[in-house]
């Protein structure tokens, strides 16, 4: 199975794409590690401060299993108000 990763704002710029599919990572920490390895330190820095949604729900426990086939949204901090 795979997961779909969607990048927004600064995450999109750092990854150089808006979306990609990856092999199922198990948990969010494993996905973050795979993304850092794949895209380098620029995206790694964004991932350190990003929020994550899994199938539209906030995902705070980075060790909880991510469902197979899920969509993971990476949301860096937004400026403005």
Backbone bond lengths (Angstrom), bond angles and torsions (degrees), N, CA, C in turn:
res aa  C-N    CA-C-N  psi(-1)  N-CA   C-N-CA  omega(-1)  CA-C   N-CA-C  phi
1 X - - - 1.452 - - 1.531 110.01 -
2 X 1.300 113.59 165.51 1.463 120.34 -179.89 1.520 109.79 -129.90
3 X 1.317 115.17 170.67 1.458 122.94 167.91 1.520 107.17 -125.25
4 X 1.311 116.06 151.59 1.459 121.96 174.84 1.521 107.43 -101.37
5 X 1.317 116.18 128.40 1.462 121.74 177.81 1.517 107.57 -109.14
6 X 1.334 115.42 126.12 1.467 120.58 176.75 1.523 108.24 -114.29
7 X 1.325 114.96 131.59 1.458 122.25 -177.42 1.532 109.57 -105.66
8 X 1.326 115.69 139.87 1.455 121.05 178.92 1.521 110.25 -125.52
9 X 1.340 115.73 146.97 1.477 124.48 174.72 1.527 111.76 50.45
10 X 1.330 118.32 -122.77 1.451 122.27 -176.61 1.520 113.62 -62.37
11 X 1.316 117.31 -28.56 1.471 120.21 176.49 1.529 109.93 -66.27
12 X 1.333 116.33 -39.99 1.466 120.91 177.66 1.526 110.54 -62.55
13 X 1.317 116.40 -43.81 1.464 120.36 179.44 1.534 110.88 -64.18
14 X 1.320 117.07 -41.35 1.467 120.65 -178.30 1.526 112.17 -70.51
15 X 1.329 117.39 -35.39 1.464 121.04 -179.67 1.525 111.98 -82.59
16 X 1.331 116.37 -22.25 1.458 120.35 -178.93 1.520 113.47 76.21
17 X 1.299 115.96 20.73 1.475 121.56 179.40 1.520 108.55 -162.93
18 X 1.307 116.21 164.65 1.460 119.82 179.86 1.527 112.42 -99.18
19 X 1.334 116.71 -18.41 1.468 119.11 -175.76 1.525 109.66 -161.82
20 X 1.325 115.93 149.79 1.461 121.07 171.66 1.524 109.40 -158.40
21 X 1.318 115.62 159.87 1.454 122.22 175.06 1.512 108.90 -107.08
22 X 1.336 115.17 139.15 1.458 121.41 -179.33 1.520 109.38 -133.39
23 X 1.337 117.26 157.59 1.457 119.31 173.72 1.530 110.39 -58.05
24 X 1.309 116.44 146.73 1.468 121.34 -179.22 1.521 110.23 -54.08
25 X 1.352 118.02 125.72 1.455 121.15 -172.68 1.522 114.93 -87.15
26 X 1.297 119.12 -18.39 1.456 121.28 -172.25 1.522 109.98 98.04
27 X 1.342 116.61 -72.65 1.462 120.35 179.31 1.530 109.43 -133.36
28 X 1.319 115.77 171.34 1.462 120.91 -177.08 1.531 111.77 -65.01
29 X 1.337 118.13 -38.15 1.464 119.59 177.59 1.528 111.12 -59.50
30 X 1.336 117.13 -39.69 1.465 120.36 178.47 1.530 111.17 -67.75
31 X 1.322 116.54 -38.10 1.465 120.20 176.84 1.518 110.72 -63.92
32 X 1.321 117.43 -45.29 1.469 121.33 179.37 1.528 109.98 -59.30
33 X 1.321 117.86 -42.86 1.459 121.02 177.85 1.517 112.01 -62.10
34 X 1.328 116.61 -43.30 1.470 120.64 179.23 1.525 111.09 -64.41
35 X 1.333 117.01 -39.73 1.465 120.43 179.52 1.523 111.20 -67.95
36 X 1.324 116.46 -39.29 1.468 120.32 177.93 1.528 109.88 -63.21
37 X 1.327 117.29 -43.74 1.467 121.15 178.20 1.526 111.15 -63.66
38 X 1.306 116.20 -38.95 1.468 121.63 -175.04 1.524 112.64 -74.24
39 X 1.360 116.73 -40.25 1.466 120.67 -171.43 1.524 114.95 -112.59
40 X 1.319 118.85 -8.90 1.447 121.26 173.74 1.516 116.32 93.42
41 X 1.334 114.98 -175.61 1.461 120.95 -172.24 1.525 114.93 -67.35
42 X 1.310 118.34 -26.90 1.470 119.27 179.66 1.521 110.06 -63.32
43 X 1.335 117.25 -48.12 1.461 119.17 176.56 1.525 109.98 -69.62
44 X 1.320 117.34 -35.45 1.459 120.14 177.83 1.518 112.27 -55.37
45 X 1.327 117.02 -40.69 1.466 121.07 178.67 1.532 111.00 -64.81
46 X 1.318 117.01 -39.07 1.471 120.80 177.71 1.524 109.93 -66.15
47 X 1.318 117.20 -41.95 1.459 121.15 -177.78 1.521 112.46 -63.36
48 X 1.327 116.82 -27.91 1.470 120.80 179.09 1.527 112.38 -63.59
49 X 1.328 117.11 -29.24 1.468 120.56 -175.06 1.533 112.71 -115.61
50 X 1.315 116.95 1.42 1.467 121.27 -175.75 1.524 112.05 -77.47
51 X 1.325 114.02 159.11 1.463 122.65 167.95 1.516 106.85 -103.56
52 X 1.324 115.63 155.53 1.453 120.41 -176.86 1.520 110.42 -128.39
53 X 1.318 115.62 138.38 1.457 122.73 170.75 1.519 107.25 -115.64
54 X 1.314 116.40 136.50 1.462 121.76 174.43 1.521 106.62 -117.71
55 X 1.309 115.11 115.97 1.465 121.89 -174.76 1.528 111.32 51.19
56 X 1.341 115.08 41.05 1.461 121.55 175.08 1.519 115.52 84.04
57 X 1.330 117.74 -0.37 1.466 121.07 -178.79 1.519 110.71 -110.20
58 X 1.340 117.84 138.19 1.467 119.72 176.58 1.527 110.18 -56.59
59 X 1.317 116.36 136.54 1.465 121.52 -175.94 1.520 107.68 -121.88
60 X 1.326 116.57 99.29 1.459 121.36 -174.35 1.527 113.08 -95.20
61 X 1.324 117.61 -27.95 1.458 121.68 -179.29 1.522 108.45 -89.61
62 X 1.319 115.92 99.75 1.469 120.61 -173.39 1.525 112.52 -72.71
63 X 1.325 117.54 -6.02 1.469 120.57 177.17 1.524 112.68 -104.81
64 X 1.316 116.61 -3.27 1.466 120.36 176.93 1.527 109.18 -71.68
65 X 1.323 117.91 142.05 1.468 120.19 -179.84 1.533 111.93 -60.18
66 X 1.317 115.72 135.50 1.460 122.16 173.75 1.532 106.79 -89.15
67 X 1.327 118.46 128.75 1.473 119.52 -179.13 1.529 112.19 -61.95
68 X 1.310 116.05 142.11 1.462 120.48 174.43 1.516 109.19 -60.13
69 X 1.316 116.46 139.39 1.456 121.47 179.60 1.516 114.13 80.77
70 X 1.343 117.34 3.84 1.464 121.19 -177.18 1.527 111.14 -70.03
71 X 1.328 114.79 160.65 1.461 123.08 169.49 1.514 107.34 -107.39
72 X 1.329 116.26 124.61 1.460 122.60 179.88 1.523 107.99 -110.75
73 X 1.320 115.84 119.45 1.462 121.95 177.51 1.519 108.82 -98.10
74 X 1.326 116.26 132.57 1.465 121.77 178.08 1.514 107.58 -108.88
75 X 1.334 114.77 117.25 1.465 122.73 -174.11 1.518 110.21 -118.93
76 X 1.329 117.65 103.45 1.461 118.79 175.96 1.538 109.39 -70.50
77 X 1.328 117.03 164.57 1.461 118.82 176.63 1.534 109.89 -58.65
78 X 1.306 115.69 139.99 1.459 121.61 179.96 1.513 109.09 -105.32
79 X 1.309 116.70 140.58 1.459 122.00 176.08 1.527 108.53 -96.37
80 X 1.288 115.51 161.40 1.456 119.21 176.20 1.517 110.85 111.64
81 X 1.305 115.26 -170.94 1.450 116.34 -178.57 1.459 113.88 -175.99
